[in-house]
């Protein structure tokens, strides 16, 4: 069985990797033509930067032996002791024994590490949203390098690491509702508040330049999410099957309800609305994918489509230019998904509907502390970097477009 689990998680690792190029198309198509390459570059450079930092330090901080429930130790720096074999070795240190018996008993440490690396990459790429169309590329690279270490890695340890305090309390997050979506949504909001809106925001058109790119990107994200959620079972088993179908039905219901809401207002069937609703459903089901029945997944996706639609409508009318709406979809959908897990969980755990009030409040606590930590630390980091190295390009370069000014290329 170990060989089947290894093959399955290897495939899922590749599927999660595909999500970042998918995000590049999704985000790129939503921007003006003069900034498409810059957005895609931010997504692709996230792959390279996060991979190197995960090798040297990030994985150890997220999944190393616990220090005070807050962060992992330095035992796995440079992947020291992270084995590529799956056979159990009785000489393993305590942290490895925990991972072997309780976390991923049939896959090698290194496969678990690289699977988690893909999660870190897509999370960091999503945070490109508030940087779009106005920020120096080098400043973005510096920001994400620090953010991975001081924001993402601690939250990943709280929820998924051995001894992480939310893990110990029993918080449920099957594939990243708090670690990925709430975290990056509120980080994006903090960055947007620090750097300010794009030139001409709410006065000039900033609409999408290539909706086929958006739909292509959404398709890649959708298939990648099967690895994202299904692979989080860390084995080729029934939990993975449930997670994959729940992922699909939530995405479908989220897309349909968003499109119907837009049709009720415009009498047009918006493909952009369909794609946005699918994304809202995917985000919301992520923490619940392996814990709920399919009927609950359908309901979670539907409600997420409604919540995220109105969150995006409110944000777009505000003075906050969080350009690609990570806060409206990832933040809002992540909050609903984490809380919904505490309501509908019935597989491997129990939620509010089964009388478990404690689990419901643990989920709310996880939401609140993730929002507070991610927003607070990110805001401080962005403020310091903005005051020192500066984020914004000169206004004339913003009007020319970042493809030429930052990369010397045109789409």
C-alpha positions, -999 to +999 in steps of 0.1 A: +000+000+000+029+023+007+038+023-030+003+033-040+002+061-014+036+074-027+024+074-063-008+091-053+008+119-033+035+124-060+007+130-086-011+153-062+021+172-057+022+178-094-014+189-094-008+214-067+022+228-086+000+234-116-022+257-095+005+284-096+008+287-134-030+285-133-031+314-109-007+333-133-032+330-161-062+337-138-046+369-123-029+380-155-062+379-175-079+401-149-053+429-154-047+454-181-026+441-210+004+462-201+008+444-168+001+407-177+038+397-179+046+414-145+018+394-128+029+361-143+064+369-133+054+374-097+036+341-097+066+322-113+093+339-092+073+328-061+079+292-072+117+297-072+120+319-041+097+298-019+114+266-030+149+278-020+137+292+013+116+261+021+148+240+016+169+261+038+145+272+066+108+273+059+100+236+062+119+233+095+101+263+110+067+249+099+072+212+106+103+208+128+100+197+164+078+221+183+090+252+203+063+264+226+034+255+204+043+285+182+071+275+157+091+245+146+128+241+156+159+242+134+163+204+132+155+202+095+175+232+082+187+224+047+165+193+050+189+176+074+172+143+085+144+146+059+146+111+044+134+101+009+127+065+021+094+055+037+106+026+058+104+032+096+137+036+114+137+031+151+165+056+154+142+084+143+139+114+167+106+121+184+093+145+158+099+119+131+081+093+151+051+116+154+050+122+117+055+085+109+027+072+130+002+101+131+007+123+100+018+104+069+028+069+079+032+055+044+051+082+025+086+094+029+094+126+048+108+142+017+075+136-002+055+152+026+080+181+026+076+187-012+039+183-010+038+210+017+062+231-004+035+234-031+011+247-006+036+274+005+042+284-032+006+289-041-001+308-009+027+332-016+017+336-052-019+346-042-005+375-022+006+391-055-030+404-057-025+437-039+009+443-055-005+442-091+001+471-115+020+494-092+049+478-073+085+474-080+093+437-088+124+436-066+104+449-036+078+422-041+106+395-041+120+409-008+085+410+008+075+374+000+109+361+012+103+376+046+066+369+047+071+332+041+093+329+072+075+352+097+039+347+088+032+315+067+056+291+085+043+299+121+006+296+111+014+263+093+030+250+125+001+261+147-024+241+126-004+212+111+028+209+130+036+185+158+028+204+190+013+234+172-012+250+197-042+249+174-033+213+164-032+203+200-066+220+207-081+200+178-087+226+152-099+211+119-083+223+087-081+195+062-062+213+034-056+250+044-087+271+051-068+289+078-032+283+068-037+293+032-069+312+025-077+333+056-040+339+061-033+352+025-066+370+023-060+392+053-023+396+044-034+409+010-057+434+027-029+446+049-006+452+020-033+470+000-039+494+029-001+502+032+007+507-005-025+525-015-046+522-047-035+522-083-033+555-102-068+563-115-085+538-093-123+542-095-118+569-121-104+549-150-112+514-163-091+487-147-111+458-161-098+425-174-080+424-207-082+386-214-112+366-200-101+335-219-069+336-198-090+339-167-110+308-177-079+289-186-064+298-153-096+287-135-096+254-152-060+247-141-068+258-106-099+236-105-080+204-115-051+214-093-075+216-063-082+179-066-045+174-056-047+202-031-076+187-012-074+151-022-037+148-016-042+162+019-054+128+029-017+118+024-028+084+012-048+067-016-078+060+006-115+068+011-107+102+027-090+113-005-120+101-026-144+120-004-122+151-005-120+151-043-158+148-048-165+174-021-141+197-038-158+193-071-194+197-060-186+228-038-169+244-068-198+237-091-224+250-067-204+281-060-200+289-097-237+284-104-250+306-076-226+334-084-236+334-121-273+334-112-268+363-088-251+383-116-278+373-141-305+386-117-288+420-119-275+422-154-296+396-174-262+383-187-245+350-179-211+362-169-182+337-174-161+359-152-188+355-125-189+317-131-151+315-126-152+337-095-180+316-079-161+283-087-130+298-069-152+308-039-166+273-036-131+258-039-118+280-012-146+273+013-145+236+010-108+234+015-108+231+053-138+208+053-131+185+023-124+153+043-147+160+072-181+166+057-207+147+037-212+157+000-246+174+008-228+196+032-201+203+007-227+214-018-242+237+008-208+251+018-200+260-018-233+276-025-232+298+006-196+307-001-206+319-036-232+342-020-209+355+007-179+361-016-201+379-042-213+404-017-179+408-001-164+416-035-192+441-042-185+459-010-147+459-015-150+472-050-170+502-038-145+510-010-112+530-013-092+498-007-077+487-040-070+450-032-068+445-070-076+409-075-098+404-044-079+379-024-096+393+007-131+390-009-127+354-021-098+338-002-104+357+031-142+356+031-144+320+017-118+309+041-136+323+071-169+306+060-152+273+052-134+271+086-166+279+105-187+256+083-162+228+092-171+233+128-208+232+119-210+203+095-181+180+104-193+144+107-165+123+094-134+117+116-148+144+139-181+161+148-194+196+145-222+217+158-249+198+141-238+167+160-238+186+193-201+194+195-202+230+206-166+229+216-154+221+181-174+250+167-158+275+191-123+260+184-129+268+147-139+303+155-108+308+177-086+296+148-102+321+125-098+350+148-062+344+157-052+337+121-068+370+110-051+389+138-017+374+134-016+375+096-030+410+092-010+425+121+024+410+112+019+416+075+009+452+080+040+458+101+062+442+076+047+460+046+049+494+065+086+489+073+095+479+038+075+507+023+093+532+045+127+518+037+130+503+002+096+516-010+070+496-030+056+519-056+071+526-090+070+562-102+036+573-115+049+576-151+060+540-150+027+529-136+010+545-166+034+529-191+029+495-175+051+472-155+057+448-183+080+473-200+093+492-170+101+461-149+108+434-175+114+451-208+089+428-224+053+431-238+026+405-239 
